[in-house]
Amino acid sequence: MKKHNYMVDFCRFLAIGIIMTHHSYIMGYTGDYPFARGWAWVDYFFMLTGYFTIAHFKRNVPETSTYGKTAVDYTLNKFKSFMPLAVICILIQYIIVVYQSHPTDWVATLRGFINMPFEMSMLSSIFGFNPNLSPLWFVAAMFITLPILCYFVTRFADAWYILAFLLPMIYYGKYSVNTVRDWPMEMYRAFACMAFGTFCYFVAERIKEKQLHTFGKVVLTILEIGSFVLAVDLTRKPEPELVFLVLLFPIQLSIMMSGESFTAKINNNALNIVLKWLGRLSMPMFILHWLVGTFISYYAPIGRIRLVMYYGITIVLAAVYVCVSSLVKQRTKK
């Protein structure tokens, strides 16, 4: 059994925290507040998805002539774990937004829900509208492009050694690190960043082959931690050029996933439990936080209390969801 990498859990939790801080504008925060450019960490999540996708298919090679079906099955299986939460949050978000718009009649009320079925089906990216639960553009873009990525990395495995680097470089060379979401930029960004994650897989495998000794592991650890800290600092400030993330994200991810640095040696039972829990909270937090922020922006008093409620309520609700879903899975298995 492959050893669990607890550093991944920590990084995912910290990244969603940064994205939440970026989205605090929904509660009225404006200007160059810390992590106002935290949207860039969405690229990091796409890269993680790409890495885990190709790692799965390298361990589970599909049979010839089943590449398309396998790609769709993998995507649906990946999404089914969080879709119930997403659908519930989308419904509540629409109810709040429509209610606050004070529609004049039933026609206006129903018109406010016109995009909801498409958003619940994760089709907002392909239909080119901004979802009411705005962060779910990330999930919608991945829903459309992940099957394509799965097909490419299995059907054209040999060519993908080249395309895994070439495609994201063409994307970043043309568009740099950006948050433009005009159609079809969301899907371009999703596919390119996930492809970059598959490239990180190839680099990580090369690092494993080196069988480095202590000095080499020390160098890797410094590079891994240093690139992550620099990436955090880069998105914290309003001035520096974000294009450096094209280097920092893949360096950190490749080394971390290789398991050859000292961060992979974390082996404290109490700490491991905490880190694993943080990792499990990250996706529910991503889905929930915009809804929580919307509610707070309408009903909470202005001030720092909004931020406290924003993070606190999101974490608590995410923890409740994780516990409930775990109990449901246990009972289903019985």
Secondary structure, DSSP 4 states (H G I P E B T S, - for coil): -PPP-HHHHHHHHHHHHHHHHHGGGGGT--SS-TTTTGGGHHHHHHHHHHHHHHHHHHHSPPPTT-HHHHHHHHHHHHHTTTHHHHHHHHHHHHHHHHHHT--SSHHHHHHTTTTHHHHHTT-HHHHT---SSGGGHHHHHHHHHHHHHHHHHHHTHHHHHHHHHHHHHHHHHHH-S----STTHHHHHHHHHHHHHHHHHHHHHHHHHT---HHHHHHHHHHHHHHHHHHHHHHHSSSS-GGGHHHHHHHHHHHHHHT-SGGGG---HHHHHHHHHHHHHHHHHHHHHHHHHHHHHHHSPSSHHHHHHHHHHHHHHHHHHHHHHHHHHHHHH-
